[in-house]
Amino acid sequence: MRLISSLRLAGAVGLIGLLSSSIAAHAVSITNRDDQDHKVTIVEGDTKTEHVLKPMQVLSGICAKGCTVHLDDDEEEEYQLESEDVVSIEEGSLYYDTPDTPAGPAPTPGTGTSKPGNKG
C-alpha cells in the first residue's frame, strides 16, 4: 500500500514540475546585450513592475499571457510582446532573439506584434 502511495506522490510531483516548466517555456525573456543598465517597465493588465537589467543580465519567465514593455521610462515607445517572445536590448531598443525568426527590431508603437526583417 505504501508503494502505491509513494508512486502516486511521485507522479503528482512530476506532473506539477512538468506543468511549471511548460508555463516558464511560454513566457517572455529579455536579455540586456548593451554595455549599460536599462530600466525595464512591464505592464500586464493592471499590474506594472519595474526592473533594472545590468549588462548581460536576463529577465525571464515574465509576461506569461503577453504584456507591454517600456525601456528607460520612455512612455511614448512601447513594445507589445507575446508570451513566447525572446528579445534582447541592443543599442537601447528591443530586438527579437528567437531561433526561428530573423533578428530584427521588436514592434514599435502602432505595429502590433508583427516581426520585421533583419536588423541593418
Steps between C-alpha positions, in 0.01 A plus 500: 500500500784738585664429165184601313471821705866582433455445128192723492686773688798475265266518200323806639831676572620418148180636348529823700862538384400442138219755518729755664766458232243534220377826650857632517558386142215724390613823659697800379877517546700825471882513483694826537776480237603864547797620704276703731209440738146534364180550695226268374138574587256215445125559483274194525137604528481725807838387635813706436844372607842655455839332473851631439696267273878508527707422188449134392234448769196296398145558621299187427168342582306825468185590307350150488197639314676783313575853616611850413864594564654847532875563511663769713172676594417577134119498519462598131677192364355168607554143394210253486636155578335161477555224755751309285719799401871502578654845456823685565580861577754627249593866452208600723231314302337155518578245230361150451742227596312180408665229291213477249477875436770711333650759735312824464350782699212416730166666428492876523195701603198425288645191329347236725699178515631469146859388473700721259801396290869494573669765706716714272 
